[in-house]
Amino acid sequence: MTGYTLGWSEMILRPFLYDDTACASYLFGCLTHSQLAVVDPHVEFVETYLEAADRAGSPIAAVFETHVQADHVSGLPTLVEATGATAYLPAAARLEFEHVGLADGEVVELGNTVVRALATPGHAPAHLAFVVADRRRGTDEPWLVFTGDSLLVGDVGRPDLHSAGEPAPLAREQFRSVARLLELPDHVVVYPSHYGGSVCGRALSANPFSSIGFERRHNRALVHADEESFARALLEDVPPPPADQAAIVAANRSGLSPARR
């Protein structure tokens, strides 16, 4: 686990790295108005998020999931249970628990921290990226983006795990979703939900963070100029699926904390 605070702007951002499955999650938000959030929480880090929020002196008011995870059990139910935070997930996700479904373009305000949902289906049919701005910087211009399993560092997310055996349409959607992300300015920092060692991509960098400009220039999955060649390449050399994938997806759709399953 690593972390840092962008103190002059009163916005906090702390990444948490779970090396066993190469999962990245993030605590971020507005210290001025005491509203923090967690993105793609891992069940093993729930107490760590709570401790970090307590040290920052602000409560966790929101929990965001970019999609229903297939490789690890989400910490969302336990975190919501512990804090009373609002759960935000893609509007099209099939879920069995209370949450707010976000559609493309919808905005959640955490004090001066502004989170805009950007629909990025491909890795999963219901997938969002979260584009973040900090109004204390004097602008609503995007500063960073949580890309989930859409745009990764050096790769893009595999399209087969949520495809019901038909990954090609999702591979084509992934092409269009990545194109949307590449419309962001080069300076926007990319915080994905996986890094090297994850089975959710094929050639992920060991460096967990990047920028739109760097990925535009160096991501080998983005060399294909058209949708069909991108999709064909994305479906080559796909690694084995995560262990216990079906059980993990079912658990994450249920919204029950591990103690209550």
C-alpha positions in Angstrom: 0.0 0.0 0.0 1.3 3.4 -0.9 -0.2 6.8 -0.5 0.1 10.6 -0.8 -2.0 13.7 -0.2 -2.3 16.5 -2.6 -2.6 18.9 0.3 -2.5 22.4 -1.3 -5.7 21.7 -3.1 -7.4 20.0 -0.2 -8.0 16.9 -2.3 -6.7 13.6 -1.0 -5.8 10.7 -3.2 -4.3 7.4 -1.8 -3.8 4.3 -3.9 -3.9 0.8 -2.3 -2.2 -2.1 -4.1 -3.1 -5.7 -3.4 -0.3 -7.7 -4.9 -1.8 -11.2 -4.6 -4.2 -10.4 -7.5 -2.5 -7.1 -8.7 -5.6 -5.1 -7.8 -5.5 -1.3 -7.3 -8.1 0.6 -5.4 -8.3 4.2 -4.3 -9.4 6.5 -1.5 -10.0 10.1 -2.7 -12.1 13.1 -2.1 -12.5 16.5 -0.6 -11.0 17.3 2.8 -12.5 20.8 2.8 -16.0 19.4 3.0 -15.1 16.1 4.6 -16.4 13.8 1.8 -14.2 10.9 0.8 -14.9 8.0 -1.5 -13.3 4.6 -2.4 -13.1 3.2 -5.9 -13.1 -0.5 -6.6 -12.6 -1.5 -3.0 -11.0 -4.9 -2.2 -12.4 -6.9 0.7 -9.0 -7.4 2.2 -8.5 -3.6 2.5 -11.7 -2.5 4.2 -10.1 -1.8 7.6 -7.2 -0.1 5.8 -9.6 2.3 4.0 -11.4 3.1 7.3 -8.1 3.7 9.1 -6.8 6.0 6.3 -10.1 8.0 6.3 -9.9 8.3 10.0 -6.3 9.6 9.8 -7.4 12.1 7.2 -10.2 13.3 9.5 -13.0 12.8 7.0 -15.7 10.1 6.6 -16.2 7.8 3.6 -19.4 9.1 2.0 -19.4 7.2 -1.3 -18.1 3.9 -2.7 -17.7 3.5 -6.5 -17.4 0.3 -8.5 -16.4 0.6 -12.1 -18.1 -2.8 -12.8 -18.9 -6.1 -11.2 -15.5 -7.6 -10.4 -14.7 -11.1 -11.6 -11.3 -11.7 -10.1 -11.7 -10.7 -6.4 -14.4 -10.2 -3.8 -15.4 -6.6 -3.5 -15.2 -4.7 -0.2 -18.2 -2.6 -1.1 -20.8 -4.3 1.0 -18.7 -4.3 4.1 -17.6 -0.7 3.6 -21.1 0.5 3.0 -22.3 -1.4 6.1 -19.5 0.2 8.2 -19.9 3.8 7.0 -23.4 4.2 5.6 -21.8 5.4 2.4 -23.8 5.5 -0.9 -22.9 2.8 -3.4 -22.5 3.9 -7.0 -22.3 1.4 -9.8 -23.1 1.3 -13.6 -26.8 1.8 -14.2 -26.9 -1.3 -16.4 -25.3 -3.7 -13.9 -27.5 -6.5 -12.7 -27.3 -6.3 -8.9 -29.2 -7.5 -5.9 -28.6 -4.7 -3.5 -29.5 -1.1 -2.9 -27.3 1.3 -4.9 -27.4 4.3 -7.2 -27.0 3.4 -10.8 -25.0 6.0 -12.8 -25.5 6.6 -16.5 -23.0 8.1 -18.9 -22.4 11.7 -18.1 -23.9 11.7 -14.6 -22.0 13.6 -11.9 -21.4 13.0 -8.2 -20.1 15.9 -6.2 -18.0 15.3 -3.1 -17.5 18.8 -2.0 -15.0 20.4 -4.4 -14.2 17.0 -5.9 -16.4 16.3 -8.9 -16.8 12.8 -10.3 -18.2 12.3 -13.8 -19.3 8.8 -15.0 -18.0 7.9 -18.5 -19.5 4.8 -20.0 -16.7 2.4 -21.1 -18.2 -1.0 -21.8 -15.9 -3.7 -23.2 -14.3 -5.5 -20.4 -17.8 -5.9 -19.1 -21.1 -4.9 -20.7 -21.8 -2.4 -17.8 -18.6 -0.6 -17.1 -17.8 3.0 -16.1 -14.7 5.1 -15.8 -14.8 8.0 -13.4 -13.3 11.3 -14.5 -12.4 13.5 -11.6 -11.9 17.3 -11.3 -11.0 19.4 -8.3 -12.8 22.8 -8.2 -10.1 24.2 -5.8 -7.8 24.2 -8.9 -10.1 26.9 -10.3 -11.5 24.8 -13.1 -13.7 21.8 -13.9 -11.1 20.5 -16.3 -10.3 16.8 -15.7 -7.3 16.0 -13.5 -7.4 12.3 -13.3 -9.5 9.3 -14.4 -10.2 6.0 -12.6 -10.3 3.6 -15.7 -11.3 0.3 -14.0 -10.5 -2.5 -16.4 -11.0 -0.5 -19.6 -7.7 1.3 -20.2 -4.8 -0.3 -18.3 -1.1 0.7 -18.3 0.3 -0.9 -21.4 -2.8 -2.8 -22.3 -6.6 -2.8 -22.2 -9.0 -5.1 -20.3 -9.8 -8.5 -21.7 -13.4 -8.7 -23.1 -14.3 -12.4 -22.4 -14.9 -12.6 -18.7 -18.4 -11.1 -18.8 -19.3 -12.1 -22.4 -21.4 -15.3 -22.0 -19.1 -16.9 -24.6 -19.4 -14.2 -27.2 -16.5 -11.8 -26.6 -16.2 -10.3 -30.1 -19.0 -7.7 -29.6 -17.5 -6.6 -26.3 -14.0 -6.4 -27.9 -15.4 -4.0 -30.5 -17.1 -2.0 -27.7 -13.7 -1.9 -25.9 -12.3 -0.2 -29.0 -14.9 2.6 -28.9 -14.6 3.0 -25.1 -10.8 3.4 -25.2 -11.3 6.0 -28.0 -13.6 7.9 -25.6 -10.9 7.8 -22.9 -8.3 9.0 -25.4 -10.4 12.2 -26.0 -9.2 13.3 -22.5 -6.2 15.7 -22.4 -2.8 14.2 -22.3 -2.1 15.4 -18.8 -4.9 13.5 -17.2 -3.5 10.9 -14.9 -4.7 7.3 -15.4 -5.4 5.2 -12.3 -6.6 1.7 -13.4 -7.8 -1.1 -11.2 -5.1 -3.6 -12.2 -1.4 -3.7 -12.9 1.2 -6.2 -13.9 0.4 -9.7 -12.6 -3.4 -9.4 -13.1 -5.3 -11.9 -15.3 -7.6 -9.1 -16.4 -5.1 -8.1 -19.2 -2.3 -9.7 -21.1 0.7 -7.3 -21.1 0.1 -5.0 -18.2 3.0 -2.8 -17.0 4.4 -3.3 -13.5 4.0 0.4 -13.1 0.4 0.8 -11.8 -0.2 4.4 -12.9 0.2 6.4 -16.1 -1.3 9.3 -18.1 -3.5 9.6 -21.1 -0.6 11.0 -23.2 1.8 8.2 -22.2 -0.8 5.5 -23.1 -1.6 7.2 -26.3 2.0 7.0 -27.4 3.2 3.7 -25.8 0.3 1.3 -25.1 0.8 -1.6 -27.5 -2.9 -2.5 -27.5 -3.7 0.9 -29.1 -1.7 0.5 -32.3 -4.7 -0.8 -34.3 -6.4 2.0 -36.2 -9.7 0.2 -36.8 -12.2 -1.7 -34.7 -12.0 -5.1 -36.3 -8.2 -5.4 -36.2 -8.3 -4.2 -32.6 -10.9 -6.8 -31.7 -9.1 -9.6 -33.4 -5.8 -8.8 -31.6 -7.6 -8.4 -28.2 -8.9 -12.0 -28.5 -5.5 -13.5 -29.1 -3.5 -15.1 -26.3 -6.1 -14.5 -23.7 -4.9 -15.8 -20.3 -7.0 -18.3 -18.3 -9.9 -16.9 -16.4 -9.6 -16.0 -12.7 -10.0 -18.9 -10.3 -13.5 -19.2 -8.9 -14.8 -16.5 -11.3 -18.5 -17.6 -11.2 -18.6 -17.6 -7.4 -16.8 -14.3 -7.2 -19.2 -12.6 -9.6 -22.2 -14.1 -7.8 -20.9 -12.8 -4.4 -20.3 -9.3 -5.9 -23.8 -9.2 -7.4 -25.4 -10.2 -4.1 -24.2 -7.2 -2.1 -23.8 -9.2 1.0 -20.7 -8.8 3.2 -18.6 -12.0 3.6 -19.9 -12.5 7.2 -23.5 -12.5 6.0 -23.2 -14.8 3.0 
